[in-house]
Amino acid sequence: MGYDQKFVFESMQDAESIRKYLEAVMEGLRKGRLVVAAGQEEFVLQPAELLTFTVKARKRGGSGRLALTIAWRCPEDDAPKAGETLKIEA
């Protein structure tokens, strides 16, 4: 808990390949478990029930860009940090 992990993969793909990746993401969201891997690196993600979904689109000259972000808070992120104590007052 408490350290950052990052997975990045970028490559040129045809539209059909990207469609298959997006379908796999949809299935992972349905199951509550996503695995992303490339080479020896593998990430297992467990999306929460409530997600933040961001869509960004841009056109400039002869090129376009679509960015999709799906984010959530992991339960351990909500847990008290080491050294924190609970205080209840009336």
N, CA, C and O atoms as CSV, one atom per row, in Angstrom:
chain,resi,resn,atom,element,x,y,z
A,1,MET,N,N,0.840,-1.176,0.000
A,1,MET,CA,C,0.000,0.000,0.000
A,1,MET,C,C,0.884,1.237,0.000
A,1,MET,O,O,1.907,1.273,0.684
A,2,GLY,N,N,0.491,2.257,-0.769
A,2,GLY,CA,C,1.168,3.515,-0.685
A,2,GLY,C,C,2.255,3.771,-1.719
A,2,GLY,O,O,2.844,4.852,-1.712
A,3,TYR,N,N,2.544,2.833,-2.600
A,3,TYR,CA,C,3.527,3.132,-3.626
A,3,TYR,C,C,2.872,3.076,-4.991
A,3,TYR,O,O,1.916,2.335,-5.221
A,4,ASP,N,N,3.423,3.892,-5.900
A,4,ASP,CA,C,2.847,4.001,-7.236
A,4,ASP,C,C,3.336,2.885,-8.135
A,4,ASP,O,O,4.501,2.489,-8.077
A,5,GLN,N,N,2.452,2.388,-8.953
A,5,GLN,CA,C,2.782,1.439,-9.997
A,5,GLN,C,C,2.229,2.001,-11.287
A,5,GLN,O,O,1.153,2.599,-11.298
A,6,LYS,N,N,2.949,1.817,-12.362
A,6,LYS,CA,C,2.504,2.384,-13.627
A,6,LYS,C,C,2.780,1.390,-14.747
A,6,LYS,O,O,3.841,0.767,-14.795
A,7,PHE,N,N,1.820,1.252,-15.638
A,7,PHE,CA,C,1.938,0.404,-16.812
A,7,PHE,C,C,1.657,1.276,-18.025
A,7,PHE,O,O,0.633,1.957,-18.072
A,8,VAL,N,N,2.542,1.264,-18.994
A,8,VAL,CA,C,2.347,2.032,-20.223
A,8,VAL,C,C,2.669,1.136,-21.405
A,8,VAL,O,O,3.703,0.469,-21.425
A,9,PHE,N,N,1.785,1.122,-22.385
A,9,PHE,CA,C,2.012,0.381,-23.628
A,9,PHE,C,C,1.493,1.245,-24.764
A,9,PHE,O,O,0.371,1.748,-24.701
A,10,GLU,N,N,2.291,1.420,-25.793
A,10,GLU,CA,C,1.876,2.212,-26.944
A,10,GLU,C,C,2.388,1.547,-28.209
A,10,GLU,O,O,3.556,1.169,-28.292
A,11,SER,N,N,1.513,1.407,-29.191
A,11,SER,CA,C,1.912,0.849,-30.483
A,11,SER,C,C,0.896,1.258,-31.538
A,11,SER,O,O,-0.209,1.698,-31.220
A,12,MET,N,N,1.281,1.107,-32.782
A,12,MET,CA,C,0.379,1.375,-33.901
A,12,MET,C,C,-0.458,0.109,-34.106
A,12,MET,O,O,0.091,-0.987,-34.219
A,13,GLN,N,N,-1.791,0.259,-34.154
A,13,GLN,CA,C,-2.706,-0.879,-34.302
A,13,GLN,C,C,-3.767,-0.533,-35.333
A,13,GLN,O,O,-4.075,0.639,-35.548
A,14,ASP,N,N,-4.323,-1.551,-35.969
A,14,ASP,CA,C,-5.466,-1.312,-36.855
A,14,ASP,C,C,-6.739,-1.222,-36.011
A,14,ASP,O,O,-6.755,-1.658,-34.860
A,15,ALA,N,N,-7.795,-0.661,-36.581
A,15,ALA,CA,C,-9.040,-0.421,-35.847
A,15,ALA,C,C,-9.639,-1.708,-35.279
A,15,ALA,O,O,-10.199,-1.687,-34.183
A,16,GLU,N,N,-9.535,-2.810,-35.989
A,16,GLU,CA,C,-10.095,-4.086,-35.507
A,16,GLU,C,C,-9.374,-4.562,-34.245
A,16,GLU,O,O,-10.018,-5.048,-33.316
A,17,SER,N,N,-8.072,-4.430,-34.202
A,17,SER,CA,C,-7.313,-4.825,-33.009
A,17,SER,C,C,-7.716,-3.980,-31.807
A,17,SER,O,O,-7.881,-4.505,-30.705
A,18,ILE,N,N,-7.874,-2.689,-32.011
A,18,ILE,CA,C,-8.270,-1.801,-30.920
A,18,ILE,C,C,-9.680,-2.136,-30.449
A,18,ILE,O,O,-9.956,-2.089,-29.250
A,19,ARG,N,N,-10.578,-2.474,-31.380
A,19,ARG,CA,C,-11.935,-2.885,-31.007
A,19,ARG,C,C,-11.890,-4.094,-30.082
A,19,ARG,O,O,-12.643,-4.154,-29.110
A,20,LYS,N,N,-11.022,-5.057,-30.370
A,20,LYS,CA,C,-10.900,-6.249,-29.524
A,20,LYS,C,C,-10.385,-5.890,-28.130
A,20,LYS,O,O,-10.844,-6.453,-27.136
A,21,TYR,N,N,-9.431,-4.951,-28.052
A,21,TYR,CA,C,-8.951,-4.502,-26.745
A,21,TYR,C,C,-10.077,-3.845,-25.955
A,21,TYR,O,O,-10.234,-4.104,-24.762
A,22,LEU,N,N,-10.865,-2.993,-26.620
A,22,LEU,CA,C,-11.964,-2.325,-25.934
A,22,LEU,C,C,-13.024,-3.318,-25.468
A,22,LEU,O,O,-13.608,-3.145,-24.399
A,23,GLU,N,N,-13.275,-4.352,-26.260
A,23,GLU,CA,C,-14.214,-5.400,-25.831
A,23,GLU,C,C,-13.679,-6.135,-24.602
A,23,GLU,O,O,-14.447,-6.481,-23.705
A,24,ALA,N,N,-12.379,-6.373,-24.558
A,24,ALA,CA,C,-11.775,-7.025,-23.395
A,24,ALA,C,C,-11.898,-6.131,-22.157
A,24,ALA,O,O,-12.131,-6.632,-21.057
A,25,VAL,N,N,-11.746,-4.824,-22.324
A,25,VAL,CA,C,-11.926,-3.889,-21.218
A,25,VAL,C,C,-13.378,-3.948,-20.724
A,25,VAL,O,O,-13.614,-3.988,-19.516
A,26,MET,N,N,-14.338,-3.955,-21.633
A,26,MET,CA,C,-15.749,-4.044,-21.245
A,26,MET,C,C,-16.016,-5.332,-20.469
A,26,MET,O,O,-16.720,-5.310,-19.459
A,27,GLU,N,N,-15.467,-6.440,-20.925
A,27,GLU,CA,C,-15.654,-7.717,-20.226
A,27,GLU,C,C,-15.012,-7.662,-18.836
A,27,GLU,O,O,-15.586,-8.153,-17.864
A,28,GLY,N,N,-13.833,-7.068,-18.748
A,28,GLY,CA,C,-13.177,-6.917,-17.451
A,28,GLY,C,C,-13.984,-6.061,-16.495
A,28,GLY,O,O,-14.047,-6.364,-15.304
A,29,LEU,N,N,-14.602,-4.997,-16.991
A,29,LEU,CA,C,-15.461,-4.176,-16.141
A,29,LEU,C,C,-16.670,-4.971,-15.671
A,29,LEU,O,O,-17.092,-4.834,-14.523
A,30,ARG,N,N,-17.234,-5.805,-16.548
A,30,ARG,CA,C,-18.362,-6.661,-16.159
A,30,ARG,C,C,-17.960,-7.631,-15.053
A,30,ARG,O,O,-18.723,-7.860,-14.114
A,31,LYS,N,N,-16.765,-8.197,-15.166
A,31,LYS,CA,C,-16.288,-9.191,-14.203
A,31,LYS,C,C,-15.667,-8.564,-12.952
A,31,LYS,O,O,-15.498,-9.243,-11.938
A,32,GLY,N,N,-15.324,-7.263,-13.019
A,32,GLY,CA,C,-14.683,-6.620,-11.879
A,32,GLY,C,C,-13.202,-6.927,-11.775
A,32,GLY,O,O,-12.613,-6.805,-10.701
A,33,ARG,N,N,-12.593,-7.328,-12.891
A,33,ARG,CA,C,-11.169,-7.670,-12.885
A,33,ARG,C,C,-10.596,-7.448,-14.279
A,33,ARG,O,O,-11.087,-8.000,-15.264
A,34,LEU,N,N,-9.545,-6.629,-14.346
A,34,LEU,CA,C,-8.852,-6.357,-15.605
A,34,LEU,C,C,-7.389,-6.759,-15.454
A,34,LEU,O,O,-6.757,-6.450,-14.444
A,35,VAL,N,N,-6.862,-7.438,-16.443
A,35,VAL,CA,C,-5.442,-7.778,-16.462
A,35,VAL,C,C,-4.841,-7.148,-17.700
A,35,VAL,O,O,-5.294,-7.408,-18.815
A,36,VAL,N,N,-3.822,-6.320,-17.515
A,36,VAL,CA,C,-3.087,-5.747,-18.638
A,36,VAL,C,C,-1.660,-6.256,-18.532
A,36,VAL,O,O,-1.069,-6.254,-17.452
A,37,ALA,N,N,-1.110,-6.691,-19.659
A,37,ALA,CA,C,0.227,-7.279,-19.637
A,37,ALA,C,C,0.934,-7.026,-20.957
A,37,ALA,O,O,0.310,-6.941,-22.015
A,38,ALA,N,N,2.244,-6.908,-20.869
A,38,ALA,CA,C,3.110,-6.806,-22.044
A,38,ALA,C,C,4.482,-7.325,-21.614
A,38,ALA,O,O,5.057,-6.845,-20.638
A,39,GLY,N,N,4.993,-8.294,-22.340
A,39,GLY,CA,C,6.277,-8.882,-21.955
A,39,GLY,C,C,6.171,-9.519,-20.580
A,39,GLY,O,O,5.254,-10.299,-20.323
A,40,GLN,N,N,7.097,-9.191,-19.699
A,40,GLN,CA,C,7.108,-9.740,-18.340
A,40,GLN,C,C,6.276,-8.919,-17.361
A,40,GLN,O,O,6.080,-9.324,-16.216
A,41,GLU,N,N,5.787,-7.768,-17.809
A,41,GLU,CA,C,5.045,-6.876,-16.930
A,41,GLU,C,C,3.550,-7.189,-16.982
A,41,GLU,O,O,2.970,-7.315,-18.061
A,42,GLU,N,N,2.937,-7.311,-15.808
A,42,GLU,CA,C,1.504,-7.602,-15.728
A,42,GLU,C,C,0.886,-6.828,-14.576
A,42,GLU,O,O,1.444,-6.765,-13.481
A,43,PHE,N,N,-0.277,-6.240,-14.840
A,43,PHE,CA,C,-1.047,-5.523,-13.832
A,43,PHE,C,C,-2.399,-6.176,-13.704
A,43,PHE,O,O,-3.037,-6.481,-14.712
A,44,VAL,N,N,-2.845,-6.395,-12.496
A,44,VAL,CA,C,-4.198,-6.870,-12.241
A,44,VAL,C,C,-4.932,-5.730,-11.539
A,44,VAL,O,O,-4.511,-5.268,-10.478
A,45,LEU,N,N,-6.014,-5.292,-12.132
A,45,LEU,CA,C,-6.806,-4.188,-11.598
A,45,LEU,C,C,-8.190,-4.689,-11.228
A,45,LEU,O,O,-8.747,-5.548,-11.912
A,46,GLN,N,N,-8.742,-4.162,-10.160
A,46,GLN,CA,C,-10.081,-4.535,-9.724
A,46,GLN,C,C,-10.929,-3.271,-9.621
A,46,GLN,O,O,-10.975,-2.626,-8.574
A,47,PRO,N,N,-11.602,-2.924,-10.726
A,47,PRO,CA,C,-12.403,-1.699,-10.729
A,47,PRO,C,C,-13.511,-1.733,-9.683
A,47,PRO,O,O,-14.117,-2.774,-9.432
A,48,ALA,N,N,-13.759,-0.589,-9.085
A,48,ALA,CA,C,-14.831,-0.448,-8.102
A,48,ALA,C,C,-16.178,-0.407,-8.823
A,48,ALA,O,O,-16.236,-0.357,-10.051
A,49,GLU,N,N,-17.238,-0.429,-8.055
A,49,GLU,CA,C,-18.586,-0.349,-8.633
A,49,GLU,C,C,-18.863,1.028,-9.221
A,49,GLU,O,O,-19.526,1.146,-10.252
A,50,LEU,N,N,-18.353,2.074,-8.563
A,50,LEU,CA,C,-18.568,3.443,-9.020
A,50,LEU,C,C,-17.288,3.938,-9.683
A,50,LEU,O,O,-16.228,3.963,-9.058
A,51,LEU,N,N,-17.392,4.331,-10.952
A,51,LEU,CA,C,-16.228,4.712,-11.756
A,51,LEU,C,C,-16.367,6.151,-12.242
A,51,LEU,O,O,-17.476,6.654,-12.421
A,52,THR,N,N,-15.243,6.794,-12.450
A,52,THR,CA,C,-15.213,8.098,-13.115
A,52,THR,C,C,-14.842,7.837,-14.563
A,52,THR,O,O,-13.834,7.187,-14.837
A,53,PHE,N,N,-15.646,8.338,-15.496
A,53,PHE,CA,C,-15.428,8.120,-16.925
A,53,PHE,C,C,-15.217,9.470,-17.589
A,53,PHE,O,O,-16.086,10.339,-17.522
A,54,THR,N,N,-14.065,9.653,-18.231
A,54,THR,CA,C,-13.722,10.909,-18.894
A,54,THR,C,C,-13.466,10.649,-20.367
A,54,THR,O,O,-12.740,9.721,-20.725
A,55,VAL,N,N,-14.067,11.475,-21.223
A,55,VAL,CA,C,-13.858,11.395,-22.675
A,55,VAL,C,C,-13.301,12.731,-23.134
A,55,VAL,O,O,-13.874,13.782,-22.846
A,56,LYS,N,N,-12.183,12.689,-23.849
A,56,LYS,CA,C,-11.594,13.896,-24.431
A,56,LYS,C,C,-11.368,13.640,-25.921
A,56,LYS,O,O,-10.812,12.608,-26.297
A,57,ALA,N,N,-11.795,14.575,-26.763
A,57,ALA,CA,C,-11.623,14.446,-28.210
A,57,ALA,C,C,-11.027,15.744,-28.744
A,57,ALA,O,O,-11.322,16.831,-28.250
A,58,ARG,N,N,-10.178,15.606,-29.771
A,58,ARG,CA,C,-9.540,16.779,-30.357
A,58,ARG,C,C,-9.238,16.526,-31.823
A,58,ARG,O,O,-8.828,15.431,-32.208
A,59,LYS,N,N,-9.445,17.550,-32.630
A,59,LYS,CA,C,-9.038,17.519,-34.043
A,59,LYS,C,C,-8.094,18.690,-34.262
A,59,LYS,O,O,-8.348,19.803,-33.801
A,60,ARG,N,N,-7.010,18.428,-34.967
A,60,ARG,CA,C,-6.067,19.485,-35.295
A,60,ARG,C,C,-5.470,19.159,-36.653
A,60,ARG,O,O,-4.830,18.122,-36.831
A,61,GLY,N,N,-5.683,20.045,-37.601
A,61,GLY,CA,C,-5.166,19.793,-38.939
A,61,GLY,C,C,-5.740,18.498,-39.486
A,61,GLY,O,O,-6.956,18.303,-39.477
A,62,GLY,N,N,-4.891,17.631,-39.952
A,62,GLY,CA,C,-5.332,16.352,-40.505
A,62,GLY,C,C,-5.297,15.201,-39.522
A,62,GLY,O,O,-5.368,14.044,-39.935
A,63,SER,N,N,-5.189,15.487,-38.215
A,63,SER,CA,C,-5.128,14.399,-37.239
A,63,SER,C,C,-6.206,14.561,-36.179
A,63,SER,O,O,-6.738,15.651,-35.971
A,64,GLY,N,N,-6.513,13.471,-35.523
A,64,GLY,CA,C,-7.511,13.472,-34.469
A,64,GLY,C,C,-7.022,12.673,-33.278
A,64,GLY,O,O,-6.082,11.887,-33.384
A,65,ARG,N,N,-7.674,12.885,-32.140
A,65,ARG,CA,C,-7.282,12.178,-30.926
A,65,ARG,C,C,-8.521,11.932,-30.082
A,65,ARG,O,O,-9.359,12.820,-29.925
A,66,LEU,N,N,-8.637,10.736,-29.544
A,66,LEU,CA,C,-9.700,10.378,-28.614
A,66,LEU,C,C,-9.038,9.740,-27.400
A,66,LEU,O,O,-8.317,8.752,-27.536
A,67,ALA,N,N,-9.274,10.289,-26.231
A,67,ALA,CA,C,-8.707,9.743,-24.995
A,67,ALA,C,C,-9.847,9.350,-24.068
A,67,ALA,O,O,-10.724,10.161,-23.772
A,68,LEU,N,N,-9.832,8.113,-23.615
A,68,LEU,CA,C,-10.824,7.600,-22.675
A,68,LEU,C,C,-10.104,7.284,-21.372
A,68,LEU,O,O,-9.063,6.628,-21.373
A,69,THR,N,N,-10.659,7.749,-20.268
A,69,THR,CA,C,-10.083,7.447,-18.961
A,69,THR,C,C,-11.170,6.865,-18.081
A,69,THR,O,O,-12.267,7.416,-17.986
A,70,ILE,N,N,-10.863,5.752,-17.438
A,70,ILE,CA,C,-11.745,5.124,-16.464
A,70,ILE,C,C,-10.951,5.075,-15.163
A,70,ILE,O,O,-9.868,4.492,-15.113
A,71,ALA,N,N,-11.489,5.683,-14.117
A,71,ALA,CA,C,-10.756,5.762,-12.856
A,71,ALA,C,C,-11.659,5.368,-11.697
A,71,ALA,O,O,-12.883,5.463,-11.792
A,72,TRP,N,N,-11.047,4.927,-10.604
A,72,TRP,CA,C,-11.778,4.566,-9.396
A,72,TRP,C,C,-10.826,4.615,-8.221
A,72,TRP,O,O,-9.608,4.650,-8.390
A,73,ARG,N,N,-11.388,4.617,-7.047
A,73,ARG,CA,C,-10.594,4.563,-5.812
A,73,ARG,C,C,-10.610,3.131,-5.309
A,73,ARG,O,O,-11.658,2.489,-5.239
A,74,CYS,N,N,-9.442,2.650,-4.964
A,74,CYS,CA,C,-9.324,1.307,-4.395
A,74,CYS,C,C,-9.698,1.364,-2.918
A,74,CYS,O,O,-9.427,2.362,-2.251
A,75,PRO,N,N,-10.316,0.307,-2.403
A,75,PRO,CA,C,-10.711,0.320,-0.988
A,75,PRO,C,C,-9.545,0.639,-0.054
A,75,PRO,O,O,-9.735,1.337,0.942
A,76,GLU,N,N,-8.337,0.140,-0.355
A,76,GLU,CA,C,-7.202,0.405,0.529
A,76,GLU,C,C,-6.822,1.881,0.537
A,76,GLU,O,O,-6.192,2.349,1.485
A,77,ASP,N,N,-7.198,2.626,-0.512
A,77,ASP,CA,C,-6.944,4.063,-0.532
A,77,ASP,C,C,-7.811,4.788,0.496
A,77,ASP,O,O,-7.466,5.884,0.939
A,78,ASP,N,N,-8.933,4.180,0.874
A,78,ASP,CA,C,-9.845,4.784,1.834
A,78,ASP,C,C,-9.505,4.390,3.273
A,78,ASP,O,O,-10.053,4.954,4.219
A,79,ALA,N,N,-8.606,3.429,3.433
A,79,ALA,CA,C,-8.254,2.961,4.766
A,79,ALA,C,C,-7.431,4.023,5.493
A,79,ALA,O,O,-6.712,4.793,4.855
A,80,PRO,N,N,-7.529,4.070,6.814
A,80,PRO,CA,C,-6.711,5.023,7.559
A,80,PRO,C,C,-5.231,4.778,7.308
A,80,PRO,O,O,-4.795,3.632,7.200
A,81,LYS,N,N,-4.466,5.846,7.216
A,81,LYS,CA,C,-3.024,5.733,7.013
A,81,LYS,C,C,-2.370,5.333,8.333
A,81,LYS,O,O,-2.941,5.554,9.401
A,82,ALA,N,N,-1.188,4.751,8.263
A,82,ALA,CA,C,-0.458,4.344,9.458
A,82,ALA,C,C,-0.300,5.546,10.398
A,82,ALA,O,O,0.072,6.635,9.962
A,83,GLY,N,N,-0.577,5.346,11.647
A,83,GLY,CA,C,-0.425,6.428,12.626
A,83,GLY,C,C,-1.678,7.263,12.814
A,83,GLY,O,O,-1.752,8.039,13.766
A,84,GLU,N,N,-2.675,7.130,11.928
A,84,GLU,CA,C,-3.912,7.875,12.085
A,84,GLU,C,C,-4.819,7.145,13.069
A,84,GLU,O,O,-4.860,5.915,13.104
A,85,THR,N,N,-5.537,7.916,13.857
A,85,THR,CA,C,-6.465,7.309,14.805
A,85,THR,C,C,-7.862,7.866,14.568
A,85,THR,O,O,-8.040,8.962,14.037
A,86,LEU,N,N,-8.837,7.080,14.978
A,86,LEU,CA,C,-10.230,7.480,14.849
A,86,LEU,C,C,-10.617,8.348,16.035
A,86,LEU,O,O,-10.258,8.063,17.178
A,87,LYS,N,N,-11.356,9.413,15.746
A,87,LYS,CA,C,-11.858,10.285,16.807
A,87,LYS,C,C,-13.336,10.512,16.544
A,87,LYS,O,O,-13.727,10.914,15.448
A,88,ILE,N,N,-14.155,10.252,17.555
A,88,ILE,CA,C,-15.600,10.466,17.471
A,88,ILE,C,C,-15.997,11.385,18.630
A,88,ILE,O,O,-15.636,11.155,19.784
A,89,GLU,N,N,-16.742,12.419,18.289
A,89,GLU,CA,C,-17.192,13.349,19.326
A,89,GLU,C,C,-18.689,13.551,19.248
A,89,GLU,O,O,-19.302,13.352,18.199
A,90,ALA,N,N,-19.276,13.951,20.369
A,90,ALA,CA,C,-20.701,14.265,20.414
A,90,ALA,C,C,-20.881,15.678,20.887
A,90,ALA,O,O,-22.011,16.152,20.999
